[in-house]
Amino acid sequence: MIFRESETVEFKEVVVEDIKKEIIAFANSDGGKLYIGIRDDGTVAGLGNPDSISLQISNMVRDAIKPDVTMFLHYKTIKEDGKEIVEVDIQRGTDRPYYLAKKGMRPEGVYVRQGYSSVPATDNAIRRMIKETDGDRFEAMRCLNQELTFEAAKKEFALRKVEFESQQMRTLKLIDQDNLYSNLGLLLSDQCVHTIKAAVFQGTDQTIFKDRREFTGSLMQQMNEVYDFIDFRNQTRATIERLLRIDVRDYPEIAVREALLNLLVHRDYSFSASALISIYTDRIEFVSIGGLMPGIDLEDIMVGISVCRNQDLANVFYRLHLIEAYGTGMGKIMRAYEGMKEKPSIETTKNAFKIILPNINAKYETGKFSAPEAESITSSAAGAEKILSDEERVLEYARSHGAITRNDVIELLKVSTSTASRVIRRMVKNNLLKRNGKARNTNYIVINTKNGAQ
């Protein structure tokens, strides 16, 4: 027999580390044969103990190559010129890409056959192999990065009393049968590469930026931080209806929550572009990458029909009691504005989905409308008893008592802990209050704009 190397034939005189690279390349390409005991020039060197060589290669492959490729390898001892050599027949694998376990699913760990050589695969080639093997569903594909951590996700799961151990991660499909992380695992990991960009604008267009921020990390972390970012700017306006004081926030909290969850769960993560949240004086816009699913119209969404793009991600949010099993999100958003003139709206394109929440209190700011049965606390008639805004009440209390604590604000305004913290943060930022003390002894004193802290 005349031996020559080719795209499907490789020679090794003895067993060396490079054998693993050759096997990976053949399994990732069109298969091939690896001969042990033949020199590069095609002459037969022979082997002393071919059976032990076959066992040695089998052990190397089992420990060093992921996913398991052993079922695609077949060993045979051949006699040539009175000498024994080992033929390893490598078939094209079904779980491509195969890679060196120590290097991971990166170019330095994934090899393909190119001409007579085995070379590192490009990122695009790796993604193409993953797509061919795992299908088109992004969240179910194996993740290129297998060095993931889940600190933010663990905190969220613990907060909601849901287990987050290896078995649970496997059940939720963050890990596959080969103990490899899926792209769903990437989305929940601290290394998530997808971001949300939020911006606050002065007025009703994008002419002047007031604030902007990009949120990174686990989707769990992004969810909480983005909600806090919006909640901090979701002002409360007090009105009077007869003898009753009514506090109305710019945006119903349930509507903000559902719009944010919709942006996270239904986004098309196969695109690298960031999701966008824009806050104007009269509205908030949530823009999610990825249009409606094929076969679904906007009218279907409005009547509660839900076809989820990311089924496994939605299941995680369902397990955490963040969403319900059926498409109730849009219904909740609309009901939050029930009885109000302003209504949420939805706009869609081929690659984007936008939810627009109107600012309920914007009419008071613009002066275009007036509440027929309610009087703004900022426009009380002269001589009438003045009802103070939240900040004025906090300042009055702090002046009369020398200082105020967060618990005082909770009791004074009859609000939640998070709302009290938001009011205090805003007042500190606006140089109305100054923090004093640490930890449990923290309180806040009034800043005198003329003479410094009071």
N, C-alpha and C positions, 0 to 999 in steps of 0.2 A: 504494500500500500504506500502511496506517495502522500505525505502529509504537507499541507500548506494552510497557513492562517488565512482567515477571511472574516467577513462580517459575522459569520455564524460558527467560526472555529477559532479556538484559542489554545496555545501550548503553554505548559509550565513544566520545567524539568523536575522540580520538587514542590512540596506544599509550602506556600508563602502566604503572607497576610493579604496580598493582592488578589488571591483567589476569591475572597468574599466580594470584592469589587466587580470581578468578572461575572460571577454568578448573578449578582444584582442587575448588572447591565443586560445580560441575556434575558432574565425574567421580566425586565421592564420593556424589552424590545420584542423581537420576534423569536426568541429562543435561540439555542445553539448548543455546541458541544465543547467541553473543556477536557483536554487530554493532559494527564499528569504522567510525567516520565518521558516527555519529548522536548527537545531543545528548540529554541526560537527558529533555528534554521531548518527544522523538520527532521533532524536525525533522532533516532530512538536511543534514549539513555537507559530506559528500563527502571524498574522498581524492585526492591528486595522483598517487600511484604505488601502487596497491593490491597489485601483485605484490611490491614490496619490503616492504610492511607484512606480508603473509603470511609472507615469509621471516623477517622480524624476530621475529614472534610464535613461529614454529617454533623459531628458535634460542633464544629466551628459555625456552621450555618444556623443550627438550632439556637445557639446562644447569641449570635451577633447580628442576625438579619431579621428585620420586622417588616411586615407581618410574616407569619410562618410560611416559609417557601418550600419546606422539606417535601411536601407532596408533589412538587413539580420537578424534583430531582430523581434521576435514576442512574444507578452505578453499574458498571460492567467492567470486568477484567479482560483485556485483550492481549494475545501473544503476537508480537511482531518482531521479526528478525531474531527469534529465539529469546526475546525479552518480554517481560510483562509490563503492561501499562494500564492505567485506569481511565476509562471513558466516563465522564459525567455528562449525561444528557439533561439539559435544562430546558423546560418548556416555558412558554410565555405564561406568566402568572395571571390569576383572575382578581387579585387584590392589589394591583399596582396603585401607587408606586411602592416598590420595595426599597428599603434603605438600611444603612448601618445604624444599629440601635444607639451607639454612642454619639453619632452625629445628628440624628434626627432627620425629619422630612424636609431637609434643606439641600441646596445644590452640593454641598460638601459631603452629604450622606447618600444622595440619590444618583445613580449612574445609569447611562444608556449606552447602547452600542452605536458607534459612529465610525464607519469604515472598518479598519482592522483594530480599532482601539475602543476602550471603555472610558467614557468621559463624563464629567458631572453634568447633570440635567439642569436646564435653565428653570427659573421660577415658573415661566409660562408652561413649560413642558410638564412640570410637576402638577400644576393646576389642571392641565388638560387630562392627565392620567387620573387624577382624583375625580374629575367630572365624569370621565368615561366609566369609572368603576362604581362610584357612589350615586350617579344620577345628577339631575339638575337642581335638586332642592338644596339650597345653600346650607341651611342649618344642620342637615344630615351628613354633609361631607366631612371627611377627616380634616382636621385643622393642620395647617402647615407648621404652626408653632405648638410643640408638644411640651413646652416648659411653662405651664400655666399655674397661677396661684389664685385663690378664691377667698381672700380675706373679707372683702365687701359682701360677697354672696353669703358667706358663713354667718356674718352678723345679721343680715336680713332674714335668713332662714331661722336662726336662733330667736330673733325677735318675734317671729310668727310661729314659733314652736313647731317647726318642720325639720325633720332630720336631713342632714347633708353629709352623710358618709358615703363611702365608695359604692355600696349597694344601691343607695338612693340615687346617686349620680348616674349609675348605670340604668336604673329604671327610668329616670328622666331623660335619658339618651344624651347625657353630656359625655359619656364614655361608651365606646362600642365593645364588641365581643373580644377584640384584640387588646383591650385596655388602652385604646388610643382616644384622645380627646376629639370630639366633633367640633364643628364650627359653632354649635350651640354652646359647647363648653367655652369657646373663645368669647362669645358674647357676654357670658356671665363672669368671665375671669377678669382679674385686675389688668390683664394685658390687652383687653378689647381695643381694637384699632378704630372702631366706629365712634363718632363724636356727635354732639349736639351743639350748635352755635346759637346763642341767644343774644339779642340786641334790644336796647331801649332807645326809642327815638323821641325827639321833641316835636310835637305836632302830629300830623296825620300822614306824613310821608317820610322818606329816608334822607331828607336833606341834612339834618343835624343829629349826630349820635350823642346820646347822653351816657350810655354805658354799653359795654359788650363783653361777652365771655364765652369761652369754649369749654364744654364739659367733657371729660375723658374718664377712662376707667370702666369698670364693670357697669353693665346696664342698671344694676341695682343701685350703684353709687350715683350714676347719672340721673336716675329717676328721682332720688331724694334731693339731690343738689339742685336740679332744675326746678322742682316743685318749690323749694325754699326760695329760689331766685325770683320766681313769679309771685309767690305768696308775700314776700317782703314788699313788693310793689303793688300788691292788690289792696288799695286803700279802702278804708271804711268811711262812709259819709253818713252823718246823722241828720235825720229830718224829723219834723214834728207833725203828727196827725192828731188833731184835737189835743188831748192831754198826754198822748202816748209818744214817747221817743222811739224812733225806728232807725236802727243801724243797718245800712245796706253796703255791702262790699261792691267794688267795681265789677268784679266777675264772680259768679256763684262758684264756690269751692268745688262742688261736685262736677261742674262743667269743666273746670281747669283740670281736675284729676282725670276725668275720662278722656279729654283731648290729649293729654300727655301720655296716658297709657295706650291710646290708639296709635300715637306716633311711634311708640317703642315696639309694640307687638306686631303691627302690620307693615312696618318698614321693609323695603327690599334691601337686604344687607349684602347682596351681590354687587351693589354699587358702592363705591368708596366715598361718595360725596356726603357731607354732613347733613343731618336733619336741621331745620331752621325754625326758630321761634322769634317772632318780631313783636315787640310791645309798643303800641302807639298810644296817643292820648284817648283815642276813641275805640280801640280794638286790640285783640291779640290774635296773631296768625300762627298756626301750627302747620308747618309744611313738612310732610313725610315723603321720603324718596320711594317711588314705586306707585304707579297708578292703580286703578281698580283691577281685580283679578279677571281673567278672561271669562266672558259669559255673564258678568255682573254689571248692572247699571246703577247709576246714582239713586234711582227710584227704589231699587231693591235694598240698598243700604238704609234708606230712610224708613222702610217698613220693617226693618229688623233682620233682613237676610244677611248672614255673615259667612263668607268663605275666607278662611284664614290662610295667609301666605306662609306664616311660620307656625305650623301646628304644634311643634314640640315646645317652642318658646311660649306660645299661648298656654300650653299645659302647665309650664312652670309657674306662670303668673296666676293661673287658676288654682294650683296647689297652695300658693301663698295667699289666696283669698284676695287678690288684687283685682281680678276680673271674674265675671260669671261665665258659665259654659256657653251661653248663647249670645248673639249679637245685640246686647242691650245697651251698649255704650252710647250710641247716637240718640236713642230714646231718652236716656238720662240727661244728656246735654240739652235736648229740646225741652224736656220737662222743667229743667232748672230755670228756663226763661219763660215759663208758662205765665200768662197774664201780663207780660211786659210787651211794650211796643217793639223793642229791639229783639231780633231773633238771630240765632247763629246761622251761618251759611256755609256751604261746602263748594269748593271748586276742584275740578279734577282735570288732569292732562294725561297723556300717555304714560308719563314717568313720574307724576307727582300727585299728591293728595293733600288738599289744604282745608283746614277747619278754621273758620273765623268766628271768634267770640266777641260780640260787641260789649263795650264798656257801659254798664247800666247807668252810671253816674256822669257820663260824658256830657249829657244835656245840660247839667248844671254848670259845668266848666265853660261850655261854649256860649251859654246864655241864649241859645236858640229856643229852648223849651223851658217850661216851668211846671212844677208839680201842682196839679189842680187842688189837691187836698192836703198838701204837705208844704211846710215852710222850712227852708234851709236854715240851719242854726247860724250860718254866717251872715244871714240877712234879717235878723230879728229887728222888729221895729224899735225905734228909740223909746226908752222908758219902760219897755217890756222886760220881763225877767230874762236874762241871757243864759242860755244853756251852753255850757262850755264844750269845746271839742275835746277829744281824748287827750291830746297833747297839753291843752290848757289845764285840764283837770289834774293831769300828772304834775305839771309845773306848780299849780296852786298847792297841791298836797305836799310837794317837796319843799316849797317855801315855808309853809306853816309848820311842818314837822322837822325841818332842817335837812332831811334826806328822804329817799324813797327806795324800797327794795322791789324786786320782781314780784314777790308775793303780795306786796301792797298794791301793785298795779293790777294783778289778777283780781283782787278783792274790790278795788276801786272801780274798775271798768267792767267787771263781771265777764271776763274773757278767759280763754284757755292760756296755758303756759306758753305755747308757741306764739300766740298773738301778742301776749305781754312782752315777750322777748323781742318780737319784731318792732313794737312801738318804741321800746327802750333803745334798740340798735339805731333806729331812724333818728331819734332825738339826740343820741350821742354823736352820730354822724353829722347832724345839723348844728352841732355846738350849742344845744339847749341844755344838755345834761353832761356831767362829768363823772366817770366811774371812780369809786372810792372803795378801798379795801380789796380783799381777795377771798376766793372760794365762798364759804358760807357767810362770811362777813361782808360780802359785796353789797354796796348801796350806791346810790346816785344822788349827786347834789346839783343844784341849779347853777348854771354859768351866767354870771352878770356880764353882759356884753360890753359894759363900760369899764368895769373895774376888775374883770377876771372872774374866777370862781367865787361864788357867794359863800 
